[in-house]
């Protein structure tokens, strides 16, 4: 993953999202524990500093989980390159060879082939004369990964926050999941005296946190699909535009990756 700057959105958004979700699911229990220890406003101050300075660091760590998944399954190959290869063949005239042979050989070459395809697309973008196309693709690709990392952050936030809440309830109050739900229902039924307001606030905060996560997941899934489609279409335009450089590009690629590219598409050094 390329690095822009520490407080960039690609780190800050996932980090702050995770912190807010965990805090939303555990805010009142933690405040109650701190008040019982004689601490009043320190938690709010600590949370503010944690969100400001640790958000990007946490976002960086969360993003590595997404990129591990992304690179392991070669999602750039399956989602982009597989569809672009047909356009590249028709427009520029190169063919990324699918070598025949035993199944074991094909499996070994599969990942390397995906890496070569990614390098080819990067080569097209970086050597594009109109850098506006490159900047546009860079922004769309960054935005796609920001949304993907945020999805991972939302899932992690709910998982970590729920696990922390269950641990706090069990260790400090001796309550299980069933008792927690029962207490929340009782609070809204007016059966809890003295702490009814805090109990209701806690239930509302937890419920609104879960609802917000669900809403954000749905929005990000659809928005990420739109961003990817825009990125993919511009890539097709760039490839079509680069067809005028067909001879130079194919010659460079065949020389660099002779195992994968069909040498028949490379122009001769001294054409007659």
Secondary structure, 3 states (H helix, E strand, C coil): CCCCCCCCHHHHHHHHHHHHHHHHHHHHHHHHHHHHCCCCCHHHHHHHHHHHHHHHHHHHHHHHHHHHHHHHCCHHHHHHHHHHHHHHHHHCCCCECCCCCCHHHHHHHHHHHHHHHHHHHHHHHHCCCCHHHHHHHHHHHHHHHHHHHHHHHHHHHHHHHHHHHHHHHHHHHCCCHHHHHHHHHHHHCCCCCCCHHHHHHHHHHHHHHHHHHHHHHHHHHHHHHHHHHHHHHHHHHHHHHHHHHHHHHHHHHHHHCCCCECHHHCCCCCCC
